């Protein structure tokens, strides 16, 4: 179901973050992804959130989106045209076979439409998702890490990640201390998030 209301514009990063968080909520939260070892979904979901917001709010073309995010036009198109209803049926276990749709794209579109219909897409961050919910889902730091490493080529080395993430403090720990304990190169954003999570729990 497409939402027809005219876009009001706003901060693209914040809107993409809200779409990302709402999509995670639809999936049952970061903890559920960790339980099912689906952390590899996170980078795709963050990418899809940006594609949907750039297409619908910034009115960017597929080529502009592809150049901005460092992806192909085909990927941008597949994300933006994914059938969100089929993806929802798949996530809820109603389809036996995985649909040909871009799963992260369908989730991002579902999240975007829900936020737009409720009017929460343009509200302040505190209104859309309270600190308590962020703590429960344990997603705030993951979203910010993904945003800061956008465009980094993986596998990534320590210096590259230090440069992008310097100054961050996650749950009272400096990111520099956490990065010192990881093994390099880090092969993917999902591997980076997993490594950070493991260190936070030590």
N, C-alpha and C positions, 0 to 999 in steps of 0.2 A: 504494500500500500504506500503510495507516494504522498508526501506532505506538500501541499501547494503554497503554503504561506510564503510571502516574499521574505528573502533573507534580510536580516537587519545588520549584517556585518559584525565586526567585533574582533577580538583577539583570536586569531586562528589557532595559535598554540594552546590557549586555554580551552577553546571549543574542542579541539582534537583530544585533549587530555580528558575532558568530560565524556566524550564519545568512547574513548578507551576504557574508562572506569565503568561506564554503563554496560559496555560489552562484557567486561569481566564479571560484572554483577549478574548478567544473563547466564554466564557460564557457571556461576556458583562461587566466584571469587578466586583469588590467587591460590589460596590454600588447596582448593579442589584441583587446580591445575598441577600443583606440586604433587599432590597425592597420586594423580594419574600420570605423572611424569610428562605433562604436556606443556612444560615451560617453553618449548620451542614455538608454541603458538604466539607468545608475547610479542616478539619483533614483528611478525606478520600482522598482528592485531593493531599494533601502534602505527604501522605503515598504512593499514587500511583506514584507520581513523582519520589520518591526515588526508588520504585520497578523498574520502567522502566529504570532509569539511571543505577542502580546497575546491572540489567540484561544485558543491551546493551553496557554499557561502561566499567563496571568493570568485566563483564563476570562471575558474581556470580551465583551459583546454587540457586534453590528455597529454599533449606534448609538454605543456608548461608544468603540469603535475609531475610528469616523468623526469624532467630536468631538475625540478626543485628537490625531489626525493631521491634521485639517483636510481630510478627504476625504468623499465621499458614502458612504452606507450601501451603495449598489449596488457601488461600487468595492471596498469592504472585503469584501463578500460574493463578488464575482467573484474576488478574490485568494485568499480562503480556500477556495473550492470548485473552483479550477482543477484540471484533471486532469493531475497531474505526469507521468504516463507518456506522455501524448500530447505534452506539452511537450518531454520528453526526446527522443522520436522526432523531433520537429521540429528541435531543436537539433543532433541527430546526423545530420540530412539524410535521415531515413527517410520523411518525409512530403513530398509534392510541394507541397501547399498549406499555408499557415499555419493552424493550428487556431483555432477560435473562443475557445479558452481564454485566460486572462490569462497571458501568457508569463512575466512577472516573478513572478507568483503561483505558477505551477507550479514555477519554479526555486527559489523560496524554500521551498516545501513539500518539494521534493526534498532541499534542503540541510538543512532542519530534521529531516526523518526520518532522514537519514544520521547527523547529529550525535546525535540521540536514541538511535538503535539502537546506536551505538558507545559511548554514555555520555559523549561529549565535550561535550555541551551544557552540562553543569554544572561542567566542570573549569575550572581557572584558565586565563586567556588564554594564558599562556606554554606551557601543555601542549597546547592545541589547535592553535596555530600559532606556530612558532618565529620569532625575529627574522629569521633568514636567509630564510625563506619569504616573510615580509612584504616584505623588501627586493626579492626576486626579482619578486614580483607587483606591487610598487610600489602597494600599496593602503592601507597604514596611514593615511597623511595624508588620502587621499580619503574614507575612512570617517569620520574625525574631523571633516573639513570638513562633510560631509553631515549629520552628527549635530548640529553646532552651528548650521547654517542651517535646520534643520527648522522649518517654519512660516513662513519668510520668503516674502513675496509677490514674485514676479518679474513684470516687470523690477525689479531692485533697484539702488539707488544706492550710492555709495561709503560714505557715513556709516552706512547700515544694515548693510552687510557688515562694516565696521570694528568696529562695536559688537558684533556676534555673534562675530567671529573674533579680536578683540584678544587679544594675549598668545601666540598660537600661533607656534611656530617649526617650519618645515618644511624638512628637510634643511639645517639651519644658517641658513636665511633667515627673518627676521621677516616675519610675514604682512602687517604694515603696509607694508613695503617693496614686497612683491609687489603688494598692492592698489593702491598708488600708480601702478603701471605699467599697470593694466588700463584698458580703455575702458568708459565708463558711458553708459547703464545696462547692467547685465549681464542678459541676457534669460532665462537659465535656469540651473539648477544645473550642467548639463552644460557650458555655456559658461564658467561660473566655474571648474570643474575644469580645463577645457582651458587657460584663461588662466593658471592657477597652474602647470600642467605646463609650458607654454611658457616661463614666466619662470624656473622651476627649472632648465631646460636651458640658459639663457643664461649 
